[in-house]
Amino acid sequence: MFNFNYKTQRLIILFSFLTIPLILLATFTFYPALRLIQLSFTDWDGFSLDYKWVGLANYKEIFSNEEIFGVFSHNLYYFVGGIIQNIIALYFAIILNSKVKGRNLFRVFLFLPYILNSVATAFMFQFIFNSDHGTLNTLLDLVGLGAYKQSWLGNTSLVNISLASISLWKFMGFNMVIYLGGSSIDSRGFV
């Protein structure tokens, strides 16, 4: 039938294996992103087939309206929490990469929150942050800091800090494992 040399066969196989992922990437990542950028310059309501080109008016509104632009300030808590999370993960990865007694057990305990179901995590932290009989408020009472008891998820100035702390707790173990994986390869390429 076809008699290709090794180099041509290799290129055909590489092209064949790359075609489907590249088509999927273009279909589900690049096209939607470009379409969103295009739609950001229109007044489209999200439902109708009609939209009018408005240029930079949407961007002017976002950066001039304090209510809209203020939403971005909420992300600051999660950004800072992500930095702290990576610092803690790197710290534990360095410690647990050395010859510490029981290090595998500590690795498991630190990774467990990541594999815990998100619904279970939310249910658990509901009890921790409960304003009436929550674990955190009870602990503050026990150590003599009862004056600091409050509604952790009901206070608008603390809710983002509380939620960022949950994210820090849940995803720190995953980052630690990534750092451990990067540092555990010896000179022969084995872990």
Backbone as a printed PyTorch tensor [residue, N CA C, xyz], in Angstrom:
tensor([[[  0.8310,  -1.1780,   0.0000],
         [  0.0000,   0.0000,   0.0000],
         [  0.8800,   1.2470,   0.0000]],

        [[  1.0430,   1.9270,   1.1560],
         [  1.9450,   3.0750,   1.2400],
         [  3.2270,   2.6290,   1.9020]],

        [[  4.3250,   3.0380,   1.3720],
         [  5.6180,   2.6630,   1.9310],
         [  6.3630,   3.9360,   2.3090]],

        [[  6.1840,   4.3570,   3.6020],
         [  6.8140,   5.5870,   4.0720],
         [  8.0720,   5.2380,   4.8490]],

        [[  9.0240,   6.1520,   4.8030],
         [ 10.2230,   5.9360,   5.6140],
         [  9.9010,   6.2380,   7.0850]],

        [[ 10.8340,   5.9270,   7.9660],
         [ 10.6040,   6.0480,   9.4160],
         [ 10.2580,   7.4780,   9.8110]],

        [[ 10.9470,   8.4460,   9.2670],
         [ 10.7220,   9.8440,   9.6470],
         [  9.3150,  10.2900,   9.2380]],

        [[  8.8630,   9.8870,   8.0720],
         [  7.5250,  10.2470,   7.6160],
         [  6.4590,   9.5560,   8.4610]],

        [[  6.6730,   8.2800,   8.7810],
         [  5.7330,   7.5570,   9.6410],
         [  5.6240,   8.2230,  11.0030]],

        [[  6.7490,   8.6300,  11.5290],
         [  6.7800,   9.2880,  12.8490],
         [  6.0020,  10.6010,  12.8080]],

        [[  6.1840,  11.3790,  11.7680],
         [  5.4610,  12.6460,  11.6350],
         [  3.9590,  12.4130,  11.4810]],

        [[  3.5660,  11.3890,  10.7360],
         [  2.1450,  11.0810,  10.5660],
         [  1.5290,  10.6810,  11.9010]],

        [[  2.2340,   9.8550,  12.6600],
         [  1.7260,   9.4310,  13.9700],
         [  1.6360,  10.6160,  14.9240]],

        [[  2.6710,  11.4530,  14.9850],
         [  2.6380,  12.6370,  15.8490],
         [  1.4890,  13.5590,  15.4680]],

        [[  1.3320,  13.7970,  14.1810],
         [  0.2530,  14.6640,  13.7220],
         [ -1.1090,  14.0570,  14.0650]],

        [[ -1.2460,  12.7580,  13.8980],
         [ -2.5150,  12.0920,  14.2110],
         [ -2.8670,  12.2030,  15.6850]],

        [[ -1.8930,  12.0090,  16.5630],
         [ -2.1580,  12.0730,  18.0020],
         [ -2.3570,  13.5010,  18.4900]],

        [[ -1.8320,  14.4710,  17.7850],
         [ -1.9940,  15.8600,  18.2080],
         [ -3.2300,  16.5250,  17.6320]],

        [[ -3.7700,  15.9850,  16.5630],
         [ -4.8960,  16.6280,  15.8940],
         [ -6.1270,  16.7140,  16.7910]],

        [[ -6.5520,  15.6140,  17.3850],
         [ -7.7770,  15.6150,  18.1960],
         [ -7.6390,  16.5190,  19.4240]],

        [[ -6.5450,  16.4340,  20.2070],
         [ -6.4390,  17.3670,  21.3440],
         [ -6.3990,  18.8290,  20.9190]],

        [[ -5.7530,  19.1210,  19.7970],
         [ -5.7060,  20.5060,  19.3460],
         [ -7.0780,  20.9940,  18.8810]],

        [[ -7.8360,  20.1190,  18.2400],
         [ -9.1980,  20.4890,  17.8410],
         [-10.0620,  20.7280,  19.0780]],

        [[ -9.9430,  19.8530,  20.0840],
         [-10.6940,  20.0390,  21.3240],
         [-10.2760,  21.3080,  22.0520]],

        [[ -8.9780,  21.5780,  22.0870],
         [ -8.4810,  22.7960,  22.7300],
         [ -9.0100,  24.0380,  22.0280]],

        [[ -8.9700,  24.0310,  20.7080],
         [ -9.4820,  25.1770,  19.9520],
         [-10.9810,  25.3330,  20.1360]],

        [[-11.7110,  24.2110,  20.1590],
         [-13.1660,  24.2650,  20.2600],
         [-13.6450,  24.7090,  21.6310]],

        [[-13.0180,  24.1950,  22.6840],
         [-13.5350,  24.4510,  24.0280],
         [-12.7330,  25.4670,  24.8280]],

        [[-11.6220,  25.9730,  24.2900],
         [-10.8470,  26.9780,  25.0130],
         [-10.6580,  28.2460,  24.1970]],

        [[-10.0300,  28.1140,  23.0440],
         [ -9.6820,  29.3070,  22.2750],
         [-10.9040,  29.9960,  21.6680]],

        [[-11.8000,  29.2340,  21.0410],
         [-12.9850,  29.8520,  20.4460],
         [-13.8460,  30.5470,  21.5010]],

        [[-14.1920,  29.8940,  22.6280],
         [-15.0030,  30.6060,  23.6330],
         [-14.3070,  31.8560,  24.1800]],

        [[-12.9930,  31.7830,  24.3680],
         [-12.2840,  32.9560,  24.8900],
         [-12.3370,  34.1120,  23.8960]],

        [[-12.0910,  33.8190,  22.6370],
         [-12.1500,  34.8680,  21.6190],
         [-13.5710,  35.4020,  21.4560]],

        [[-14.5500,  34.5120,  21.5630],
         [-15.9470,  34.9350,  21.4570],
         [-16.3310,  35.8400,  22.6250]],

        [[-15.8450,  35.5230,  23.8220],
         [-16.1250,  36.3790,  24.9840],
         [-15.5030,  37.7560,  24.8230]],

        [[-14.3080,  37.8000,  24.2840],
         [-13.6670,  39.0940,  24.0430],
         [-14.4890,  39.8900,  23.0330]],

        [[-14.9410,  39.2340,  21.9790],
         [-15.7700,  39.9120,  20.9780],
         [-17.0680,  40.4260,  21.6090]],

        [[-17.7280,  39.5870,  22.4090],
         [-18.9970,  39.9790,  23.0130],
         [-18.8310,  41.0720,  24.0620]],

        [[-17.6410,  41.2120,  24.6300],
         [-17.4320,  42.2570,  25.6390],
         [-17.5010,  43.6520,  25.0330]],

        [[-17.4340,  43.7530,  23.7180],
         [-17.5460,  45.0440,  23.0420],
         [-18.9570,  45.2930,  22.5050]],

        [[-19.9290,  44.5000,  22.9850],
         [-21.3130,  44.6490,  22.5310],
         [-22.2400,  44.8570,  23.7240]],

        [[-23.5110,  45.1130,  23.4130],
         [-24.5130,  45.2560,  24.4740],
         [-25.4000,  44.0180,  24.5610]],

        [[-24.8820,  42.8800,  24.2140],
         [-25.6550,  41.6320,  24.1820],
         [-26.1950,  41.3020,  25.5630]],

        [[-27.4460,  40.8920,  25.6430],
         [-28.0720,  40.5780,  26.9310],
         [-27.8760,  39.1280,  27.3450]],

        [[-27.2830,  38.2970,  26.5020],
         [-27.0100,  36.9160,  26.8420],
         [-28.0510,  35.9400,  26.3370]],

        [[-29.1860,  36.4470,  25.8630],
         [-30.2610,  35.5590,  25.4040],
         [-30.6030,  35.7680,  23.9320]],

        [[-30.8090,  37.0010,  23.5600],
         [-31.2810,  37.2770,  22.2020],
         [-30.1710,  37.0630,  21.1840]],

        [[-30.5570,  36.9860,  19.9450],
         [-29.5800,  36.8460,  18.8650],
         [-29.0730,  38.1950,  18.3750]],

        [[-29.6890,  39.2610,  18.8670],
         [-29.3000,  40.6100,  18.4430],
         [-28.3320,  41.2230,  19.4410]],

        [[-27.3180,  41.8560,  18.9320],
         [-26.4310,  42.6440,  19.7790],
         [-25.8650,  43.7970,  18.9660]],

        [[-25.6060,  44.8860,  19.6920],
         [-25.1290,  46.1030,  19.0540],
         [-23.7020,  46.3750,  19.5240]],

        [[-22.8540,  46.7640,  18.6240],
         [-21.4660,  47.0730,  18.9160],
         [-21.4040,  48.3740,  19.7160]],

        [[-20.7920,  48.3560,  20.9040],
         [-20.6940,  49.5620,  21.7360],
         [-19.2440,  49.9630,  21.9850]],

        [[-18.2980,  49.2200,  21.4610],
         [-16.8840,  49.5730,  21.6070],
         [-16.3960,  49.3930,  23.0310]],

        [[-15.7330,  50.4110,  23.5460],
         [-15.1490,  50.3420,  24.8870],
         [-16.0960,  50.8070,  25.9920]],

        [[-17.3710,  51.0200,  25.6740],
         [-18.3260,  51.5290,  26.6680],
         [-18.4520,  50.6050,  27.8750]],

        [[-18.4500,  49.2910,  27.6550],
         [-18.5470,  48.3530,  28.7760],
         [-17.3470,  48.4690,  29.7050]],

        [[-16.1640,  48.6030,  29.1260],
         [-14.9560,  48.7150,  29.9370],
         [-14.9090,  50.0430,  30.6780]],

        [[-15.3850,  51.1040,  30.0450],
         [-15.4530,  52.4080,  30.7240],
         [-16.3810,  52.3290,  31.9280]],

        [[-17.5070,  51.6260,  31.7430],
         [-18.4620,  51.4860,  32.8480],
         [-17.8730,  50.6830,  34.0000]],

        [[-17.1590,  49.6140,  33.6940],
         [-16.5740,  48.7810,  34.7470],
         [-15.5730,  49.5770,  35.5690]],

        [[-14.7020,  50.3210,  34.9160],
         [-13.6400,  51.0190,  35.6460],
         [-14.0920,  52.3440,  36.2370]],

        [[-15.2450,  52.8640,  35.8260],
         [-15.7140,  54.1250,  36.4030],
         [-16.7860,  53.9230,  37.4750]],

        [[-17.4860,  52.8100,  37.4610],
         [-18.5300,  52.5280,  38.4350],
         [-17.9190,  51.8010,  39.6320]],

        [[-17.9550,  52.4360,  40.7920],
         [-17.3410,  51.8640,  41.9960],
         [-18.0120,  50.5650,  42.4380]],

        [[-19.3200,  50.4490,  42.2290],
         [-20.0210,  49.2260,  42.6250],
         [-19.5460,  48.0320,  41.8170]],

        [[-19.3410,  48.2270,  40.5400],
         [-18.8950,  47.1240,  39.6840],
         [-17.4240,  46.8300,  39.9280]],

        [[-16.6030,  47.8630,  39.9480],
         [-15.1670,  47.6600,  40.1170],
         [-14.8320,  47.1590,  41.5190]],

        [[-15.6770,  47.4990,  42.5000],
         [-15.4510,  47.0620,  43.8730],
         [-15.5320,  45.5600,  44.0490]],

        [[-16.1900,  44.8790,  43.1230],
         [-16.2890,  43.4190,  43.1930],
         [-14.8980,  42.7980,  43.1160]],

        [[-13.9960,  43.4190,  42.3640],
         [-12.6460,  42.8800,  42.2230],
         [-11.8710,  42.9090,  43.5410]],

        [[-12.2620,  43.7970,  44.4510],
         [-11.5590,  43.8680,  45.7380],
         [-11.7770,  42.6020,  46.5610]],

        [[-12.8760,  41.8850,  46.3240],
         [-13.1220,  40.6300,  47.0420],
         [-12.0890,  39.5730,  46.6690]],

        [[-11.5780,  39.6350,  45.4610],
         [-10.5830,  38.6600,  45.0170],
         [ -9.2550,  38.8320,  45.7320]],

        [[ -9.0240,  39.9890,  46.3160],
         [ -7.7650,  40.2490,  47.0090],
         [ -7.5610,  39.2800,  48.1690]],

        [[ -8.6250,  38.9350,  48.8800],
         [ -8.5260,  37.9960,  49.9960],
         [ -8.0550,  36.6190,  49.5210]],

        [[ -8.5970,  36.1830,  48.3980],
         [ -8.2440,  34.8640,  47.8730],
         [ -6.8510,  34.8730,  47.2430]],

        [[ -6.4580,  36.0040,  46.6970],
         [ -5.1040,  36.1460,  46.1510],
         [ -4.0690,  36.0480,  47.2690]],

        [[ -4.2860,  36.8000,  48.3470],
         [ -3.3720,  36.7480,  49.4940],
         [ -3.4140,  35.3620,  50.1320]],

        [[ -4.6130,  34.7730,  50.2370],
         [ -4.7260,  33.4230,  50.7730],
         [ -3.9700,  32.4120,  49.9300]],

        [[ -3.9850,  32.5690,  48.6140],
         [ -3.2410,  31.6780,  47.7270],
         [ -1.7430,  31.7950,  47.9180]],

        [[ -1.2650,  33.0140,  48.1460],
         [  0.1650,  33.2070,  48.3980],
         [  0.5660,  32.5570,  49.7170]],

        [[ -0.2260,  32.7840,  50.7590],
         [  0.0530,  32.1740,  52.0600],
         [ -0.0230,  30.6500,  51.9520]],

        [[ -0.9920,  30.1520,  51.2150],
         [ -1.1530,  28.7150,  51.0230],
         [  0.0830,  28.1070,  50.3710]],

        [[  0.6330,  28.7640,  49.3630],
         [  1.8330,  28.2440,  48.7050],
         [  3.0610,  28.3260,  49.6040]],

        [[  3.1520,  29.3480,  50.4100],
         [  4.2810,  29.4630,  51.3480],
         [  4.2200,  28.3270,  52.3720]],

        [[  3.0370,  28.0790,  52.9270],
         [  2.8880,  26.9980,  53.9030],
         [  3.1520,  25.6450,  53.2460]],

        [[  2.6460,  25.4570,  52.0200],
         [  2.8550,  24.1970,  51.3030],
         [  4.3370,  23.9600,  51.0360]],

        [[  5.0370,  24.9980,  50.6480],
         [  6.4750,  24.8740,  50.4070],
         [  7.2180,  24.5670,  51.7010]],

        [[  6.8050,  25.1860,  52.7840],
         [  7.4120,  24.9370,  54.0930],
         [  7.2610,  23.4590,  54.4880]],

        [[  6.0250,  22.9390,  54.3830],
         [  5.8050,  21.5360,  54.7330],
         [  6.5070,  20.5950,  53.7640]],

        [[  6.5800,  20.9590,  52.4960],
         [  7.2720,  20.1110,  51.5220],
         [  8.7530,  20.0090,  51.8560]],

        [[  9.3490,  21.1030,  52.2710],
         [ 10.7710,  21.0850,  52.6460],
         [ 10.9770,  20.2280,  53.8860]],

        [[ 10.1150,  20.4170,  54.8870],
         [ 10.2460,  19.6390,  56.1240],
         [ 10.0010,  18.1500,  55.8640]],

        [[  8.9450,  17.8320,  55.1270],
         [  8.5720,  16.4340,  54.9180],
         [  9.3790,  15.7610,  53.8150]],

        [[ 10.2960,  16.4770,  53.2050],
         [ 11.2030,  15.8630,  52.2330],
         [ 12.4680,  15.3660,  52.9180]],

        [[ 12.6700,  15.7840,  54.1530],
         [ 13.8430,  15.3300,  54.9070],
         [ 13.4830,  14.0550,  55.6770]],

        [[ 14.4290,  13.5280,  56.3900],
         [ 14.2370,  12.2740,  57.1330],
         [ 13.5470,  12.5560,  58.4680]],

        [[ 12.2510,  12.8010,  58.4180],
         [ 11.4510,  13.0480,  59.6100],
         [ 10.6890,  11.7670,  59.9370]],

        [[ 10.6880,  11.4020,  61.1990],
         [  9.9760,  10.1940,  61.6090],
         [  8.4810,  10.3990,  61.3950]],

        [[  7.8480,   9.4660,  60.7040],
         [  6.4190,   9.5320,  60.4270],
         [  6.0520,  10.5080,  59.3200]],

        [[  6.9880,  10.8240,  58.4360],
         [  6.7270,  11.8350,  57.4180],
         [  5.6250,  11.4150,  56.4530]],

        [[  5.5320,  10.1120,  56.1430],
         [  4.4730,   9.6730,  55.2320],
         [  3.0920,   9.8540,  55.8500]],

        [[  2.9810,   9.6420,  57.1490],
         [  1.7230,   9.8690,  57.8400],
         [  1.3410,  11.3500,  57.8040]],

        [[  2.3220,  12.2250,  58.0430],
         [  2.0570,  13.6680,  57.9750],
         [  1.6620,  14.0810,  56.5590]],

        [[  2.3110,  13.4900,  55.5590],
         [  1.9640,  13.7960,  54.1670],
         [  0.5060,  13.4340,  53.8910]],

        [[  0.0900,  12.2730,  54.3840],
         [ -1.2960,  11.8340,  54.1880],
         [ -2.2570,  12.7840,  54.8880]],

        [[ -1.9650,  13.1380,  56.1260],
         [ -2.8530,  14.0220,  56.8780],
         [ -2.9670,  15.3980,  56.2190]],

        [[ -1.8900,  15.8920,  55.6580],
         [ -1.9340,  17.2020,  55.0190],
         [ -2.5970,  17.1470,  53.6480]],

        [[ -2.5930,  15.9770,  53.0050],
         [ -3.2140,  15.8460,  51.6850],
         [ -4.6960,  15.4900,  51.7740]],

        [[ -5.1290,  14.9210,  52.9010],
         [ -6.5210,  14.4870,  53.0530],
         [ -7.5580,  15.5820,  52.7960]],

        [[ -7.3670,  16.8130,  53.2390],
         [ -8.3900,  17.8260,  52.9420],
         [ -8.6390,  18.0200,  51.4500]],

        [[ -7.6060,  17.8290,  50.6370],
         [ -7.7810,  18.0150,  49.1990],
         [ -8.6910,  16.9470,  48.5960]],

        [[ -8.5980,  15.7230,  49.0750],
         [ -9.4170,  14.6580,  48.4990],
         [-10.7800,  14.5500,  49.1770]],

        [[-10.9910,  15.3250,  50.2210],
         [-12.2860,  15.3510,  50.8880],
         [-13.3100,  16.0270,  49.9740]],

        [[-14.4940,  15.4830,  49.9060],
         [-15.5560,  16.0270,  49.0760],
         [-15.8450,  17.4710,  49.4820]],

        [[-16.0720,  18.3350,  48.5070],
         [-16.3170,  19.7520,  48.7960],
         [-17.5970,  19.9620,  49.5910]],

        [[-18.5990,  19.1310,  49.3690],
         [-19.8390,  19.2320,  50.1460],
         [-19.5530,  18.9030,  51.6100]],

        [[-18.7440,  17.8700,  51.8410],
         [-18.3750,  17.5120,  53.2190],
         [-17.5670,  18.6320,  53.8700]],

        [[-16.6870,  19.2510,  53.0900],
         [-15.9010,  20.3740,  53.6220],
         [-16.8180,  21.5300,  54.0170]],

        [[-17.7630,  21.8720,  53.1640],
         [-18.7010,  22.9570,  53.4690],
         [-19.5410,  22.6280,  54.6970]],

        [[-19.9820,  21.3810,  54.7920],
         [-20.7830,  20.9540,  55.9430],
         [-19.9690,  21.0430,  57.2250]],

        [[-18.6940,  20.6270,  57.1550],
         [-17.8260,  20.6610,  58.3310],
         [-17.5680,  22.1020,  58.7830]],

        [[-17.2560,  22.9860,  57.8320],
         [-16.9640,  24.3660,  58.2190],
         [-18.2170,  25.1330,  58.6250]],

        [[-19.3760,  24.6270,  58.2630],
         [-20.6130,  25.2220,  58.7500],
         [-20.6670,  25.0960,  60.2710]],

        [[-20.2190,  23.9530,  60.7960],
         [-20.1860,  23.7530,  62.2430],
         [-19.0590,  24.5500,  62.8950]],

        [[-17.9620,  24.7180,  62.2050],
         [-16.8440,  25.4740,  62.7820],
         [-17.1840,  26.9490,  62.8870]],

        [[-17.7880,  27.5180,  61.8310],
         [-18.0620,  28.9560,  61.8010],
         [-19.4610,  29.3200,  62.2900]],

        [[-20.2240,  28.3740,  62.8210],
         [-21.5610,  28.6580,  63.3130],
         [-21.4800,  29.7260,  64.3970]],

        [[-22.3440,  30.7510,  64.2800],
         [-22.2480,  31.8720,  65.2200],
         [-22.7640,  31.5350,  66.6160]],

        [[-23.6900,  30.5750,  66.7330],
         [-24.2540,  30.2410,  68.0400],
         [-23.3970,  29.2390,  68.8070]],

        [[-23.2210,  28.0670,  68.2410],
         [-22.5030,  27.0060,  68.9450],
         [-21.3480,  26.4770,  68.1040]],

        [[-20.7400,  27.3440,  67.3380],
         [-19.6550,  26.9120,  66.4560],
         [-18.3990,  26.5440,  67.2240]],

        [[-17.6110,  25.6790,  66.6140],
         [-16.3750,  25.2140,  67.2420],
         [-15.4060,  26.3610,  67.4820]],

        [[-15.3020,  27.2830,  66.5200],
         [-14.3650,  28.4020,  66.6630],
         [-14.7710,  29.3160,  67.8150]],

        [[-16.0510,  29.6440,  67.9120],
         [-16.5120,  30.4940,  69.0150],
         [-16.3810,  29.7860,  70.3580]],

        [[-16.6250,  28.4740,  70.3950],
         [-16.4550,  27.7090,  71.6330],
         [-14.9950,  27.7010,  72.0540]],

        [[-14.1090,  27.5430,  71.1010],
         [-12.6790,  27.5660,  71.3990],
         [-12.2470,  28.9340,  71.9260]],

        [[-12.7650,  29.9880,  71.3340],
         [-12.4450,  31.3330,  71.8220],
         [-12.9260,  31.5060,  73.2610]],

        [[-14.0740,  30.9520,  73.5960],
         [-14.5670,  30.9870,  74.9770],
         [-13.6330,  30.2460,  75.9210]],

        [[-13.1890,  29.0540,  75.4940],
         [-12.3400,  28.2220,  76.3520],
         [-10.9960,  28.8650,  76.6680]],

        [[-10.4410,  29.6110,  75.7190],
         [ -9.1250,  30.2300,  75.9560],
         [ -9.2430,  31.6480,  76.4930]],

        [[-10.4580,  32.0730,  76.8340],
         [-10.6410,  33.3700,  77.4550],
         [-10.7540,  34.5220,  76.4680]],

        [[-11.0170,  34.2250,  75.2180],
         [-11.1610,  35.2800,  74.2060],
         [-12.6030,  35.3660,  73.7150]],

        [[-13.5480,  35.1600,  74.6260],
         [-14.9670,  35.1700,  74.2900],
         [-15.4450,  36.4900,  73.7210]],

        [[-14.7240,  37.5670,  73.9870],
         [-15.1150,  38.8750,  73.4560],
         [-14.9990,  38.9180,  71.9320]],

        [[-14.2140,  38.0070,  71.3660],
         [-14.0150,  37.9840,  69.9080],
         [-14.9950,  37.0720,  69.1870]],

        [[-15.9320,  36.4820,  69.9260],
         [-16.9490,  35.6260,  69.3020],
         [-17.8140,  36.4650,  68.3750]],

        [[-18.1600,  35.8880,  67.2140],
         [-19.0230,  36.6020,  66.2800],
         [-19.5460,  35.6610,  65.2050]],

        [[-20.3230,  36.2050,  64.3270],
         [-20.8360,  35.4570,  63.1840],
         [-19.7890,  35.5580,  62.0700]],

        [[-18.9910,  34.5130,  61.9090],
         [-17.8560,  34.5640,  60.9890],
         [-18.2870,  34.6320,  59.5340]],

        [[-19.3970,  34.0320,  59.2030],
         [-19.8800,  34.0700,  57.8260],
         [-20.9680,  35.1170,  57.6260]],

        [[-21.4300,  35.7270,  58.6970],
         [-22.4480,  36.7670,  58.6060],
         [-21.8840,  38.1700,  58.6280]],

        [[-20.6560,  38.3240,  59.0650],
         [-19.9990,  39.6200,  59.1230],
         [-19.3720,  39.9160,  57.7640]],

        [[-19.8090,  40.9790,  57.1090],
         [-19.3370,  41.2660,  55.7470],
         [-17.8430,  41.5650,  55.6890]],

        [[-17.2580,  42.0140,  56.7840],
         [-15.8230,  42.2970,  56.7560],
         [-14.9860,  41.0460,  57.0170]],

        [[-15.6090,  39.9550,  57.4940],
         [-14.8630,  38.7240,  57.7890],
         [-15.2040,  37.5420,  56.9010]],

        [[-16.2820,  37.6160,  56.1350],
         [-16.7240,  36.4450,  55.3810],
         [-15.6920,  36.0240,  54.3400]],

        [[-15.0730,  36.9610,  53.6520],
         [-14.0820,  36.5910,  52.6340],
         [-12.8190,  36.0190,  53.2690]],

        [[-12.4540,  36.5180,  54.4280],
         [-11.2880,  35.9650,  55.1310],
         [-11.5990,  34.5390,  55.5760]],

        [[-12.8080,  34.3230,  56.0810],
         [-13.2090,  32.9860,  56.5160],
         [-13.2130,  32.0030,  55.3450]],

        [[-13.7740,  32.4200,  54.2230],
         [-13.8350,  31.5340,  53.0590],
         [-12.4510,  31.2980,  52.4560]],

        [[-11.6010,  32.3220,  52.4790],
         [-10.2340,  32.1440,  51.9760],
         [ -9.4530,  31.1870,  52.8660]],

        [[ -9.7370,  31.2090,  54.1620],
         [ -9.0530,  30.2760,  55.0610],
         [ -9.4760,  28.8380,  54.7920]],

        [[-10.7440,  28.6280,  54.4160],
         [-11.2010,  27.2880,  54.0490],
         [-10.4650,  26.8200,  52.7990]],

        [[-10.3370,  27.6900,  51.8310],
         [ -9.6220,  27.3580,  50.5970],
         [ -8.1610,  27.0500,  50.8880]],

        [[ -7.5610,  27.8270,  51.7720],
         [ -6.1710,  27.5940,  52.1660],
         [ -6.0270,  26.2020,  52.7780]],

        [[ -6.9330,  25.8550,  53.6770],
         [ -6.8810,  24.5450,  54.3430],
         [ -7.0750,  23.4090,  53.3530]],

        [[ -8.0250,  23.5740,  52.4300],
         [ -8.3740,  22.4850,  51.5150],
         [ -7.2970,  22.2270,  50.4640]],

        [[ -6.6880,  23.2650,  49.9110],
         [ -5.7950,  23.0960,  48.7600],
         [ -4.3120,  23.1360,  49.1030]],

        [[ -3.9520,  23.4010,  50.3410],
         [ -2.5450,  23.4580,  50.7300],
         [ -1.8600,  22.1130,  50.5300]],

        [[ -2.5350,  21.0250,  50.8500],
         [ -1.9530,  19.6950,  50.7160],
         [ -1.6350,  19.3380,  49.2760]],

        [[ -2.4940,  19.7490,  48.3570],
         [ -2.2320,  19.4900,  46.9420],
         [ -0.9670,  20.2060,  46.4930]],

        [[ -0.8420,  21.4710,  46.8650],
         [  0.3680,  22.2230,  46.5000],
         [  1.6050,  21.6050,  47.1340]],

        [[  1.4870,  21.1150,  48.3710],
         [  2.6120,  20.4630,  49.0290],
         [  3.0570,  19.2320,  48.2440]],

        [[  2.0910,  18.4360,  47.7770],
         [  2.4260,  17.2430,  47.0050],
         [  3.1080,  17.6210,  45.6900]],

        [[  2.6640,  18.6910,  45.0690],
         [  3.3140,  19.1550,  43.8350],
         [  4.7600,  19.5400,  44.1210]],

        [[  4.9920,  20.2700,  45.2060],
         [  6.3670,  20.6480,  45.5650],
         [  7.2000,  19.4230,  45.9340]],

        [[  6.5840,  18.4900,  46.6400],
         [  7.2970,  17.2640,  46.9880],
         [  7.6690,  16.4760,  45.7340]],

        [[  6.7630,  16.4090,  44.7940],
         [  7.0380,  15.6980,  43.5500],
         [  8.1770,  16.3300,  42.7690]],

        [[  8.2720,  17.6270,  42.8110],
         [  9.3410,  18.3100,  42.1040],
         [ 10.6840,  18.1790,  42.7860]],

        [[ 10.6840,  17.9580,  44.0890],
         [ 11.9550,  17.9120,  44.8110],
         [ 12.4170,  16.4930,  45.1340]],

        [[ 11.5810,  15.4840,  44.8560],
         [ 11.9010,  14.1250,  45.2820],
         [ 12.6120,  13.2850,  44.2360]],

        [[ 12.9440,  13.8520,  43.1150],
         [ 13.5920,  13.0700,  42.0670],
         [ 15.0900,  13.0480,  42.3060]],

        [[ 15.6620,  11.8430,  42.4220],
         [ 17.0940,  11.7590,  42.6550],
         [ 17.8540,  11.7670,  41.3330]],

        [[ 19.1350,  11.5860,  41.3680],
         [ 19.9750,  11.7260,  40.1750],
         [ 19.6660,  10.6840,  39.1030]],

        [[ 19.0880,   9.5430,  39.4760],
         [ 18.7580,   8.5040,  38.4920],
         [ 17.3750,   8.7200,  37.8970]],

        [[ 16.6380,   9.7350,  38.3880],
         [ 15.3020,   9.9890,  37.8850],
         [ 14.2230,   9.2430,  38.6280]],

        [[ 14.5630,   8.6310,  39.7680],
         [ 13.5620,   7.8870,  40.5470],
         [ 13.1780,   8.6910,  41.7800]],

        [[ 11.9650,   8.4510,  42.2460],
         [ 11.4920,   9.1020,  43.4570],
         [ 11.9220,   8.3000,  44.6570]]])
